Amino acid sequence: MKLDLRDVCGQHPSAKPGAVPVVRFLSLQVQDGEQLAIIGPSGAGKTTLLHLMACALKPSTGSLLLDGQDPWQESRGSLKKLRAALFLAPQVPPLPPRQRVVTSVLAGRLPHESLWASLRSLFYPVDIPRAERALAAFDVSDKLFERVDRLSGGERQRVGLARALVSEASLLLVDEPLSALDPTRSQHAIDSLTGLARERGITLVATLHHVEMALANFPRIVGLRAGAVVFDLPAAAVTAQHLQALYAQALHELHGAADADADADTLEQGLPAPAVPMVMHCR
């Protein structure tokens, strides 16, 4: 799936009326099958940008085209069909606490199934091997029949990512997939996501606080600050000077993960920080 954003402005949904947009007159083009990482300091607008791409937020100005279609000019039925081709993996996956892991993973297929099949799957999962393979890709297949509320934070994050592997999306939008993972599992998760994208020829856009991981695993890097693109370069062309300029007011973030971007976007609007990151539903 191709993405074409031109002079897009977007606002955090919790922002006060009249607040400065989080994403400001941003233009960005992503080709079909491309893989890119979006980096930048907390409050840069990375999460908001991802939600704009996922049609979870409507741009206040500018245009967003997905494979040449303006989703906000489509009928409700066409918009639903278009959203079924997207998969948004939020940093905090919206997993029902009493649900079993196998059911949570197979929920990634709901946009591609009939209502009857979806309801049946809630009580009698019909493709358990598919769920198990997806979980194995993130080294958490032993939790197949566990309840979600018995998982650690890192395990929940990996279960949320496993949903992407069972979906039939042509665009994966992944928000901070490594925030609760150790270095070994972080590399394993990135390898699984990028490998899936290459195998299926689908587009992958990920936001990352882990700059080193972004540079090592993605061919294209977009640097975002204050809602605008600071640079858009091949990973090999990103220099220490580029990174110093991007993180000028937050150099400590070059060497470790920062707070969730959803929280940072809220703080940017002058709002109190929520107790937990804002959850956006996977599509």
Secondary structure, DSSP 8 states (H G I E B T S, - for coil): --EEEEEEEE--TT--TT---SEEEEEEEE-TT-EEEEE--TTSSHHHHHHHHTTSS--SEEEEEETTB-GGGS-HHHHHHHHHTEEEE-SS----TTSBHHHHHHGGGGGGS-HHHHHHHHHS-S-HHHHHHHHHTTT-GGGTTSBGGGS-HHHHHHHHHHHHHHS--SEEEEE-TTTT--HHHHHHHHHHHHHHHHHHT-EEEEE-S-HHHHHHH-SEEEEEETTEEEEEEEGGG--HHHHHHHTTT-GGGGGS--S-HHHHHHHHTT----SS-------
